Amino acid sequence: MSDMLWSGWGDPGKAAPLPEQVVALLRDMLGVKPRDLPPVALGDIVPPAPRLAGKALADLAAHGEVRTDAETRVRHTRGKSTPDLLAVRQGETVHTPDAVVLPADHEGVLAILALAAEHGFAVVPFGGGTSVVGGLAPAADAFVALDLRRLDALVAVDEVSRTATLQVGLRGPRVEELLGGHGFTLGHFPQSFEWASVGGFAAARSSGQSSAGYGRFDDLVVGLTVATPAGTITMGRAQKSAAGPDLRQLFLGSEGAFGVITELTVRIRPVPAVKVYEGWSFPDFATGSAALRALIQDGPVPTVLRLSDETETLVGLARASSIGEGGSGCLAIAGFEGEPEEVAARRAGAGTVLTALGGTPLGEEPGESWAHGRFAAPYLRDSLLDVGAFVETLETTTFWSNLPVLYQAVRDALPGHLVMCHISHVYASAASLYFTIVTPEIDWPAAKTAVNEAIIAAGGSISHHHGVGSDHLAAYAEEIGPLGVGVLRAIKAELDPHGVLNPGILVP
C-alpha cells in the first residue's frame, strides 16, 4: 500500500503547479505573496529520539511490525488540514509518534493496547491519515501510531442479505475492487475516497458524495468488532434491533477515543448499470436551496445532489462556463445511478421539479466534469499553498429552516476573506454546508474559534462529516452540554480506564 505525499495530499504524481496566469491573478487580486520560508525536505527532518524504553519497543514487536525510522514517523505526523500541512512543511515534530506499529490482526491490536497501559504510552489509530480536524495530534507525551493497513481483507460477502464484512485497513478503491468482483458496490465516495480507510469512514462518521441516494457511512454499517483496552466488543446481530440502545453508535464517530474498530459489516448493493450526472443553474442560492429541499423531501431523489453558491460557482470550483445568463447564478449537480429505466424515470421526474422551481438544465457536461474531478480539490489546495495562499475548509449542518441563518453566520465570522460554500449533503429535514476559505493571510486559530462560536450560536452542529478531533473540542463541549460531556467521560473511563486511546481527541 502506497503512502500519501508526506507534505500534502495524495499521489505526488498527481500534484501539479498552478499555471502562471493563475498565480498572477492571485497576486494581483488577492495580494498573495510567496511564503518567507520554503518547505523543508523530508530527509532534513530529524524527529526527537523515541521516548519509549527498549523493553516497550521489544514487547510491541511481538505483536506487530515496529518502525522507528525518521521517514515513517514523519509520514505519520498529524493529518491533512492546512495547519497540519504548514506545520509539517516547516519540520515541526511536536506530534510525531515515537514509533509506528503495524498489527496483523485483531488480537495484535488488543495486545498493543494492553502494552500501552502497562508501559504508559498512548495509542493513536491510523488509517489513511486524512483527518482535517486535528484528529492525529494527541495530548500525550509518548505515543505510537497504530497503522492498520495490514488488516486489509474482505472477510465475507453475504449476497442474500447484501452485506459484506471488511477489515478496517482497506482503502476506498480496494473495497470497490473487491466488492466489484462479486457484482456489488459500497457506494461510498467521499472526497478522501482514494486514500481514506473504511475504519476511518466509520470512526469519523464519513459522508460520501452519493449520500442523497446511499446514505452516510454510519447508515451503511450494520456490525462492528472493536478492540478496547478493556477487551473486545462485538455488535450487530441484525440491521435493526430493539435490544436496548444501539451500542454501535458509541463507536461510529468515536475517532479512536473509545476503541479501535478492527472489522465491520456493511450494507452493499449491486453495481449500478447506469451513472448519469448533469448540471442545473439557479438564479441564486436561496432558489437553488429550495429546489434541493423539494427533491429530497418529496422526490424523486437523485443519488447525488449538491449546490454551489454564487461565489463558488463564479470563481471556478464549480465550472464557470455553467453560470447562468448575466454572469451570475448557482450551479447544482444532480446524479442518478441504477438500472436504465429507473434512472431515466427519476431523472425526468427530478427535471420537472427543478424546472418548476427555477432551475435551468445545463446538460451532462457540467455533471460529468464534476464527476471526473471530484477527488482533485485537495490537490488544488496544495498548489495554492505552494504559491503562498492560505486555503482551508470547514463544514456544518442544521435544519432546512435554519440554513440561511447558519450560512450567513459563518460568512460574517470570516470578514475580508474569499469565502465559498456549497450544500454538500441533503436530508429530508436538514442539509450540510461546506465552506472553502481562500486568503493571502489569516490568523487561523483565532478565525477557527470565531467560526466555531458562530456555528454554535446560530444553532448549527460543529461538524457534519469531518468529526471533532482536537480542533472542535471546545465547541463540541458546548454543543452537547455538561451532562453530555459527563456521559462521554464515563464511557471513556469504562472502555479505556488508563486513558491510552487518542487522548485529547473527541472527549472534552
Buried (B, 14 or more C-beta within 10 A) or exposed (E): EEBBBBBBBBBBEBBEEBEEEBBEEBBEEBEBEEBEEEBBEBEEBEBEEBBBEEEBBEBBEEBBBBBBEBBBBBBBBBBBBBBBBBBBBBBBBEBBBBBBBBBEBBEBBBBBBBBBBEBBBBBBBBBBBBBBBBBBBBBBEBBBBBBBBBBBBBEEBEEEEEBBBBBBBBBBEBBBEBBEEBEBBBBBBBBBBBBBBBBBBBBBBBBBBBBBBBBBBBBBBBBBBBBBBBEBBEBBEEEEEEEEEEBBBBBBBBBBBBBBBBBBBBBBBEBBEBBBBBBBBBBBBBBBBEBBBBBBEEEBBBBBBBBBBBBBBBBEBBBEEBBBEEEEBBBBBBBBBBEEEBBBBBBEBBBEBBEEBBBBEBEEBBBBBBBEEBBBBBBBBBBBBBBBBBBBBBBBBBEBEBBEEBBEBBBEBBEEBBBBBBBBBBBEEBBBBBBBBBBBEBEBEEBBBBBBBBBBEBBBBBBBBBBBBBBBBBBBBBBBEEEBBEEBEEBBEEBBEBBBBBBBBBBB
